[in-house]
Amino acid sequence: MTIQFHRLRPKKETHAGMSRRMFLMTTTMAGITTGAMLGGRAFAASGVLTAAQQGTLLRMLQDIYPHPDLLQLSHYEAIAATVLKNAEADAEAAKALTDGLGKIEEQAQALFGTAYTDITDPDTREGLLRHFQNEGFFQTVRWTAYFGIYDNKDVWPLFGYEGSSVEHGGYIDRGFSDITFVPQGPSLEERMAAVQG
């Protein structure tokens, strides 16, 4: 007979959102620091896009990475400011962005007879965006948003991600077991009853 001892861990707070493991799986490509990426320029202070196009860009960012219960509008505005800053520095990128946003608006008008931002159903907006998901402007916006959200240390606590554990002794006592896809094991009482026979 083999006796196994399992250390009981203190009960941790549950966090809304994804577990540490799921977060790490979705951020394996993260390596760019957000501080270098997010500019200080205000979102509305760009000469690249019209006000309507800025609204389309902001709604597009929210639809690509929807976290309505976790992220504030200001998080998405900071990402939009980064997209605009990058577009201002590159005329070709600016043209691709304006043309791409124009295509989204044209498709919304053609299919639904209304502006993209006026479509109320998020699934409908997502379906419309899927027409453009392989285009260069879309991927530029998508990856900027990806790093602006998931590689942003200010946002990590909102997802329940605690950050690096190396300086705290590693993941064994700090998040290693914060998984939700493995069933809960037997309690101490159940294990003791099995051993005692």
Backbone as CSV, one residue per row, in Angstrom:
resi,resn,N_x,N_y,N_z,CA_x,CA_y,CA_z,C_x,C_y,C_z
1,MET,0.854,-1.179,0.000,0.000,0.000,0.000,0.892,1.231,0.000
2,THR,0.526,2.212,-0.820,1.279,3.449,-0.917,0.487,4.564,-0.263
3,ILE,1.154,5.296,0.599,0.511,6.440,1.250,1.069,7.701,0.615
4,GLN,0.180,8.561,0.178,0.596,9.832,-0.398,0.109,10.950,0.506
5,PHE,0.995,11.889,0.763,0.630,13.053,1.557,0.502,14.251,0.635
6,HIS,-0.556,14.977,0.780,-0.789,16.171,-0.022,-0.880,17.355,0.918
7,ARG,-0.091,18.358,0.616,-0.129,19.563,1.412,-1.428,20.319,1.134
8,LEU,-2.122,20.706,2.186,-3.326,21.508,2.010,-2.908,22.948,1.781
9,ARG,-3.491,23.548,0.807,-3.173,24.938,0.495,-4.293,25.831,1.012
10,PRO,-3.931,27.030,1.425,-5.003,27.937,1.858,-5.902,28.278,0.675
11,LYS,-7.172,28.470,0.975,-8.130,28.795,-0.080,-7.817,30.182,-0.614
12,LYS,-7.754,30.282,-1.920,-7.435,31.562,-2.534,-8.696,32.229,-3.038
13,GLU,-8.584,33.561,-3.190,-9.713,34.292,-3.747,-9.907,33.866,-5.196
14,THR,-11.153,33.828,-5.596,-11.414,33.549,-7.005,-11.415,34.868,-7.751
15,HIS,-10.848,34.841,-8.942,-10.776,36.034,-9.763,-11.646,35.854,-10.986
16,ALA,-12.283,36.926,-11.383,-13.039,36.869,-12.641,-12.035,36.799,-13.776
17,GLY,-12.352,36.078,-14.791,-11.459,36.022,-15.945,-10.735,34.702,-16.028
18,MET,-9.565,34.747,-16.645,-8.843,33.520,-16.931,-7.858,33.162,-15.824
19,SER,-7.501,31.895,-15.741,-6.526,31.431,-14.761,-5.131,31.795,-15.228
20,ARG,-4.160,31.659,-14.339,-2.770,31.953,-14.677,-2.316,31.104,-15.849
21,ARG,-2.647,29.827,-15.820,-2.200,28.927,-16.887,-2.806,29.323,-18.225
22,MET,-4.108,29.636,-18.223,-4.751,30.048,-19.466,-4.150,31.357,-19.959
23,PHE,-3.871,32.267,-19.023,-3.261,33.537,-19.413,-1.902,33.306,-20.058
24,LEU,-1.098,32.429,-19.448,0.226,32.150,-20.005,0.136,31.499,-21.376
25,MET,-0.867,30.637,-21.557,-1.014,29.996,-22.864,-1.367,31.013,-23.940
26,THR,-2.129,32.031,-23.579,-2.539,33.007,-24.583,-1.523,34.116,-24.787
27,THR,-0.489,34.145,-23.959,0.492,35.223,-24.098,1.898,34.720,-24.369
28,THR,2.026,33.581,-25.004,3.352,33.035,-25.250,4.182,33.903,-26.183
29,MET,3.533,34.677,-27.011,4.271,35.514,-27.938,4.569,36.896,-27.376
30,ALA,4.098,37.151,-26.170,4.300,38.483,-25.609,5.756,38.705,-25.261
31,GLY,6.310,39.802,-25.719,7.691,40.099,-25.426,8.007,41.563,-25.579
32,ILE,7.003,42.316,-25.987,7.207,43.735,-26.182,6.712,44.461,-24.944
33,THR,7.454,45.374,-24.439,6.993,46.075,-23.246,5.948,47.097,-23.622
34,THR,4.935,47.173,-22.814,3.830,48.073,-23.095,4.249,49.517,-22.943
35,GLY,5.149,49.772,-22.036,5.580,51.152,-21.837,6.141,51.768,-23.097
36,ALA,6.870,50.978,-23.867,7.432,51.489,-25.111,6.362,51.600,-26.183
37,MET,5.332,50.801,-26.056,4.333,50.744,-27.098,3.248,51.794,-26.936
38,LEU,2.789,52.008,-25.731,1.681,52.931,-25.515,2.206,54.359,-25.447
39,GLY,1.752,55.179,-26.365,2.220,56.556,-26.418,1.439,57.445,-25.489
40,GLY,1.976,58.628,-25.247,1.303,59.578,-24.375,0.330,60.470,-25.123
41,ARG,0.270,60.356,-26.421,-0.604,61.204,-27.232,-2.065,60.826,-27.006
42,ALA,-2.903,61.796,-26.925,-4.328,61.548,-26.704,-4.937,60.877,-27.931
43,PHE,-5.909,60.042,-27.683,-6.547,59.278,-28.754,-7.183,60.210,-29.786
44,ALA,-7.860,61.244,-29.334,-8.615,62.098,-30.252,-7.744,63.109,-30.996
45,ALA,-6.464,63.182,-30.680,-5.606,64.213,-31.255,-4.842,63.737,-32.478
46,SER,-5.469,62.966,-33.327,-4.784,62.450,-34.505,-5.357,63.065,-35.770
47,GLY,-4.467,63.323,-36.737,-4.903,63.842,-38.016,-5.067,62.756,-39.057
48,VAL,-4.823,61.502,-38.688,-4.896,60.394,-39.642,-6.333,59.992,-39.919
49,LEU,-7.164,59.922,-38.896,-8.536,59.431,-39.035,-9.550,60.519,-38.725
50,THR,-10.708,60.409,-39.342,-11.818,61.281,-39.001,-12.416,60.808,-37.675
51,ALA,-13.306,61.593,-37.120,-13.959,61.213,-35.858,-14.736,59.914,-36.029
52,ALA,-15.405,59.757,-37.176,-16.176,58.527,-37.424,-15.241,57.322,-37.524
53,GLN,-14.097,57.493,-38.185,-13.136,56.394,-38.312,-12.521,56.051,-36.959
54,GLN,-12.299,57.058,-36.123,-11.786,56.791,-34.776,-12.791,55.975,-33.976
55,GLY,-14.075,56.302,-34.129,-15.117,55.524,-33.456,-15.150,54.084,-33.950
56,THR,-14.961,53.911,-35.257,-14.925,52.559,-35.828,-13.733,51.785,-35.282
57,LEU,-12.570,52.440,-35.217,-11.363,51.791,-34.689,-11.572,51.375,-33.234
58,LEU,-12.124,52.256,-32.440,-12.337,51.953,-31.020,-13.311,50.783,-30.849
59,ARG,-14.402,50.780,-31.602,-15.373,49.684,-31.530,-14.741,48.385,-32.018
60,MET,-13.907,48.484,-33.054,-13.216,47.309,-33.598,-12.303,46.690,-32.539
61,LEU,-11.562,47.517,-31.813,-10.680,47.020,-30.751,-11.483,46.296,-29.670
62,GLN,-12.614,46.859,-29.306,-13.464,46.236,-28.285,-14.066,44.926,-28.777
63,ASP,-14.307,44.833,-30.071,-14.890,43.609,-30.620,-13.847,42.518,-30.835
64,ILE,-12.606,42.905,-31.101,-11.551,41.904,-31.296,-11.197,41.252,-29.961
65,TYR,-11.046,42.047,-28.922,-10.736,41.533,-27.577,-11.773,42.053,-26.595
66,PRO,-12.950,41.436,-26.583,-14.018,41.929,-25.705,-13.825,41.482,-24.252
67,HIS,-13.624,42.442,-23.394,-13.549,42.185,-21.950,-14.387,43.258,-21.252
68,PRO,-15.698,43.291,-21.510,-16.519,44.392,-20.992,-16.588,44.455,-19.474
69,ASP,-16.416,43.320,-18.808,-16.498,43.325,-17.349,-15.161,43.611,-16.687
70,LEU,-14.088,43.637,-17.459,-12.756,43.813,-16.883,-12.073,45.108,-17.309
71,LEU,-12.160,45.445,-18.583,-11.433,46.599,-19.098,-12.332,47.822,-19.213
72,GLN,-11.728,48.972,-18.971,-12.420,50.246,-19.119,-12.230,50.764,-20.540
73,LEU,-13.031,51.721,-20.931,-12.894,52.346,-22.239,-11.507,52.959,-22.398
74,SER,-10.952,53.478,-21.316,-9.629,54.116,-21.377,-8.538,53.130,-21.806
75,HIS,-8.677,51.853,-21.467,-7.700,50.856,-21.905,-7.709,50.736,-23.427
76,TYR,-8.894,50.688,-23.996,-9.024,50.582,-25.447,-8.587,51.880,-26.130
77,GLU,-8.852,53.010,-25.501,-8.425,54.294,-26.064,-6.906,54.395,-26.116
78,ALA,-6.231,53.860,-25.105,-4.761,53.866,-25.111,-4.222,53.026,-26.266
79,ILE,-4.871,51.909,-26.540,-4.451,51.055,-27.660,-4.715,51.771,-28.982
80,ALA,-5.878,52.418,-29.102,-6.199,53.161,-30.314,-5.186,54.281,-30.533
81,ALA,-4.752,54.931,-29.450,-3.742,55.981,-29.569,-2.440,55.409,-30.112
82,THR,-2.095,54.201,-29.713,-0.887,53.549,-30.218,-1.019,53.230,-31.702
83,VAL,-2.175,52.721,-32.098,-2.415,52.434,-33.520,-2.264,53.712,-34.337
84,LEU,-2.839,54.811,-33.840,-2.769,56.077,-34.562,-1.345,56.630,-34.593
85,LYS,-0.625,56.487,-33.496,0.758,56.960,-33.455,1.602,56.208,-34.478
86,ASN,1.416,54.899,-34.567,2.151,54.098,-35.549,1.764,54.493,-36.973
87,ALA,0.481,54.794,-37.187,0.014,55.191,-38.516,0.569,56.557,-38.912
88,GLU,0.694,57.450,-37.945,1.244,58.771,-38.230,2.711,58.695,-38.646
89,ALA,3.411,57.687,-38.149,4.829,57.543,-38.462,5.070,56.840,-39.790
90,ASP,4.041,56.265,-40.391,4.202,55.478,-41.615,3.014,55.738,-42.534
91,ALA,3.275,56.450,-43.643,2.202,56.826,-44.558,1.507,55.607,-45.158
92,GLU,2.272,54.556,-45.424,1.685,53.345,-45.992,0.749,52.667,-44.994
93,ALA,1.171,52.623,-43.727,0.327,52.045,-42.679,-0.924,52.892,-42.471
94,ALA,-0.782,54.217,-42.569,-1.926,55.112,-42.405,-2.944,54.879,-43.517
95,LYS,-2.462,54.721,-44.753,-3.366,54.463,-45.878,-4.063,53.115,-45.718
96,ALA,-3.313,52.091,-45.295,-3.906,50.771,-45.088,-4.982,50.822,-44.011
97,LEU,-4.718,51.586,-42.955,-5.685,51.698,-41.863,-6.947,52.424,-42.323
98,THR,-6.789,53.557,-42.973,-7.972,54.306,-43.417,-8.763,53.523,-44.457
99,ASP,-8.059,52.874,-45.384,-8.750,52.056,-46.386,-9.479,50.890,-45.734
100,GLY,-8.829,50.244,-44.761,-9.441,49.098,-44.075,-10.676,49.490,-43.293
101,LEU,-10.592,50.605,-42.563,-11.760,51.071,-41.815,-12.885,51.468,-42.769
102,GLY,-12.502,52.014,-43.927,-13.497,52.335,-44.944,-14.204,51.091,-45.458
103,LYS,-13.449,50.008,-45.649,-14.046,48.744,-46.103,-15.031,48.195,-45.074
104,ILE,-14.685,48.317,-43.815,-15.583,47.846,-42.751,-16.898,48.624,-42.806
105,GLU,-16.787,49.932,-42.970,-17.994,50.763,-43.054,-18.820,50.426,-44.288
106,GLU,-18.152,50.238,-45.416,-18.867,49.873,-46.648,-19.612,48.546,-46.482
107,GLN,-18.944,47.582,-45.866,-19.573,46.267,-45.653,-20.769,46.390,-44.714
108,ALA,-20.638,47.200,-43.667,-21.746,47.395,-42.720,-22.934,48.037,-43.422
109,GLN,-22.661,49.026,-44.252,-23.740,49.690,-44.982,-24.392,48.743,-45.983
110,ALA,-23.559,47.950,-46.683,-24.074,47.033,-47.694,-24.938,45.930,-47.080
111,LEU,-24.499,45.392,-45.940,-25.208,44.263,-45.336,-26.364,44.678,-44.426
112,PHE,-26.163,45.784,-43.688,-27.134,46.126,-42.648,-27.732,47.521,-42.803
113,GLY,-27.229,48.290,-43.760,-27.772,49.625,-43.987,-27.513,50.604,-42.875
114,THR,-26.445,50.367,-42.101,-26.115,51.252,-40.987,-24.612,51.249,-40.770
115,ALA,-24.136,52.195,-39.979,-22.709,52.265,-39.670,-22.307,51.088,-38.784
116,TYR,-21.055,50.696,-38.877,-20.533,49.591,-38.066,-20.767,49.839,-36.580
117,THR,-20.517,51.068,-36.139,-20.665,51.380,-34.713,-22.115,51.376,-34.253
118,ASP,-23.062,51.435,-35.206,-24.476,51.429,-34.842,-25.084,50.031,-34.811
119,ILE,-24.312,49.028,-35.174,-24.786,47.642,-35.094,-24.753,47.235,-33.625
120,THR,-25.896,46.889,-33.075,-25.970,46.640,-31.629,-25.571,45.226,-31.229
121,ASP,-25.740,44.255,-32.112,-25.445,42.871,-31.764,-23.950,42.586,-31.904
122,PRO,-23.258,42.225,-30.808,-21.817,41.973,-30.898,-21.462,40.804,-31.812
123,ASP,-22.311,39.794,-31.873,-22.033,38.659,-32.762,-22.091,39.078,-34.228
124,THR,-22.988,39.984,-34.549,-23.088,40.495,-35.911,-21.842,41.299,-36.268
125,ARG,-21.383,42.129,-35.344,-20.152,42.907,-35.588,-18.959,41.974,-35.750
126,GLU,-18.897,40.931,-34.910,-17.800,39.967,-35.026,-17.824,39.282,-36.394
127,GLY,-18.999,38.873,-36.825,-19.124,38.229,-38.128,-18.673,39.149,-39.249
128,LEU,-19.003,40.427,-39.126,-18.570,41.390,-40.137,-17.046,41.524,-40.137
129,LEU,-16.441,41.586,-38.955,-14.984,41.718,-38.872,-14.258,40.496,-39.435
130,ARG,-14.889,39.341,-39.333,-14.246,38.124,-39.839,-13.998,38.178,-41.350
131,HIS,-14.723,39.025,-42.061,-14.473,39.204,-43.493,-13.089,39.804,-43.739
132,PHE,-12.548,40.502,-42.738,-11.302,41.251,-42.917,-10.153,40.716,-42.063
133,GLN,-10.367,39.609,-41.361,-9.394,39.163,-40.362,-8.026,38.784,-40.918
134,ASN,-7.930,38.491,-42.201,-6.639,38.120,-42.772,-5.939,39.276,-43.477
135,GLU,-6.543,40.437,-43.458,-5.938,41.591,-44.122,-4.899,42.238,-43.226
136,GLY,-3.939,42.906,-43.855,-2.810,43.480,-43.122,-3.214,44.510,-42.083
137,PHE,-4.129,45.414,-42.426,-4.523,46.444,-41.459,-5.162,45.815,-40.231
138,PHE,-5.956,44.758,-40.448,-6.635,44.095,-39.337,-5.604,43.445,-38.413
139,GLN,-4.626,42.753,-38.994,-3.610,42.093,-38.181,-2.760,43.104,-37.423
140,THR,-2.495,44.249,-38.030,-1.750,45.305,-37.325,-2.522,45.775,-36.106
141,VAL,-3.807,46.042,-36.288,-4.647,46.482,-35.172,-4.755,45.373,-34.130
142,ARG,-4.945,44.159,-34.603,-5.112,43.014,-33.687,-3.890,42.816,-32.798
143,TRP,-2.689,42.812,-33.388,-1.484,42.562,-32.595,-1.148,43.729,-31.682
144,THR,-1.439,44.938,-32.117,-1.247,46.090,-31.232,-2.149,45.962,-30.015
145,ALA,-3.398,45.557,-30.248,-4.330,45.365,-29.138,-3.909,44.205,-28.255
146,TYR,-3.434,43.141,-28.867,-3.000,41.953,-28.119,-1.940,42.323,-27.080
147,PHE,-0.886,43.009,-27.552,0.179,43.386,-26.623,-0.274,44.489,-25.674
148,GLY,-1.132,45.377,-26.147,-1.618,46.458,-25.297,-2.484,45.973,-24.150
149,ILE,-3.090,44.813,-24.308,-3.917,44.253,-23.231,-3.133,43.225,-22.426
150,TYR,-2.635,42.191,-23.084,-2.100,41.036,-22.369,-0.647,41.182,-21.943
151,ASP,0.040,42.208,-22.421,1.404,42.459,-21.957,1.467,43.768,-21.171
152,ASN,0.343,44.162,-20.632,0.224,45.410,-19.890,0.134,45.099,-18.397
153,LYS,1.178,45.426,-17.666,1.223,45.096,-16.233,0.114,45.776,-15.445
154,ASP,-0.385,46.897,-15.939,-1.489,47.572,-15.250,-2.800,46.808,-15.399
155,VAL,-2.904,45.990,-16.444,-4.133,45.249,-16.719,-4.116,43.865,-16.067
156,TRP,-2.938,43.299,-15.852,-2.831,41.944,-15.311,-3.700,41.694,-14.086
157,PRO,-3.697,42.592,-13.087,-4.532,42.309,-11.901,-6.018,42.174,-12.220
158,LEU,-6.479,42.850,-13.271,-7.889,42.757,-13.636,-8.256,41.350,-14.094
159,PHE,-7.277,40.630,-14.652,-7.493,39.256,-15.099,-7.173,38.234,-14.004
160,GLY,-6.681,38.711,-12.860,-6.296,37.788,-11.803,-4.912,37.209,-12.002
161,TYR,-4.140,37.773,-12.936,-2.782,37.298,-13.177,-1.837,38.041,-12.253
162,GLU,-1.033,37.304,-11.536,-0.179,37.891,-10.509,1.178,38.317,-11.029
163,GLY,1.488,38.011,-12.255,2.790,38.378,-12.794,3.841,37.327,-12.487
164,SER,5.084,37.717,-12.657,6.197,36.802,-12.459,6.251,36.300,-11.021
165,SER,6.636,35.029,-10.866,6.749,34.447,-9.525,8.191,34.141,-9.137
166,VAL,9.119,34.375,-10.028,10.526,34.056,-9.745,10.994,34.759,-8.485
167,GLU,10.677,36.040,-8.400,11.137,36.810,-7.236,10.375,36.477,-5.956
168,HIS,9.362,35.628,-6.059,8.578,35.214,-4.887,8.767,33.734,-4.570
169,GLY,9.775,33.104,-5.153,10.060,31.709,-4.852,9.511,30.717,-5.853
170,GLY,8.968,31.191,-6.942,8.469,30.280,-7.979,6.972,30.083,-7.915
171,TYR,6.475,29.245,-8.816,5.034,29.058,-8.985,4.424,28.008,-8.062
172,ILE,5.232,27.215,-7.359,4.672,26.138,-6.552,3.657,26.667,-5.548
173,ASP,4.004,27.737,-4.849,3.091,28.291,-3.857,2.369,29.531,-4.362
174,ARG,2.584,29.898,-5.593,2.000,31.144,-6.086,1.454,30.944,-7.493
175,GLY,0.390,30.179,-7.609,-0.310,30.088,-8.868,-0.195,28.793,-9.623
176,PHE,0.698,27.895,-9.225,0.878,26.654,-9.977,-0.414,25.852,-10.040
177,SER,-1.156,25.865,-8.941,-2.386,25.070,-8.885,-3.646,25.884,-9.181
178,ASP,-3.482,27.092,-9.690,-4.634,27.924,-10.016,-5.197,27.531,-11.377
179,ILE,-5.626,26.311,-11.493,-6.184,25.848,-12.750,-7.635,25.468,-12.538
180,THR,-8.415,25.589,-13.593,-9.843,25.317,-13.473,-10.274,24.123,-14.304
181,PHE,-9.360,23.567,-15.114,-9.768,22.498,-16.022,-9.442,21.108,-15.496
182,VAL,-8.906,20.991,-14.279,-8.643,19.694,-13.665,-9.612,19.535,-12.498
183,PRO,-10.294,18.404,-12.401,-11.253,18.225,-11.302,-10.565,18.314,-9.941
184,GLN,-11.311,18.776,-8.969,-10.799,18.882,-7.602,-10.517,17.488,-7.054
185,GLY,-9.370,17.310,-6.407,-8.999,16.019,-5.840,-9.756,15.730,-4.552
186,PRO,-9.546,14.559,-3.991,-10.249,14.202,-2.752,-9.788,15.086,-1.591
187,SER,-10.681,15.288,-0.638,-10.345,16.086,0.538,-9.426,15.288,1.460
188,LEU,-8.858,15.949,2.445,-7.988,15.284,3.411,-8.738,14.168,4.127
189,GLU,-9.999,14.415,4.486,-10.792,13.411,5.178,-11.007,12.179,4.301
190,GLU,-11.275,12.399,3.025,-11.476,11.278,2.106,-10.191,10.476,1.916
191,ARG,-9.068,11.170,1.841,-7.781,10.460,1.683,-7.438,9.668,2.948
192,MET,-7.696,10.255,4.106,-7.424,9.555,5.364,-8.331,8.326,5.510
193,ALA,-9.598,8.436,5.118,-10.523,7.314,5.181,-10.067,6.193,4.258
194,ALA,-9.541,6.549,3.096,-9.051,5.525,2.153,-7.836,4.813,2.710
195,VAL,-6.978,5.521,3.400,-5.767,4.922,3.964,-6.110,4.026,5.151
196,GLN,-7.053,4.469,5.993,-7.391,3.734,7.199,-8.268,2.520,6.907
197,GLY,-8.780,2.500,5.699,-9.395,1.315,5.273,-10.791,1.046,5.401
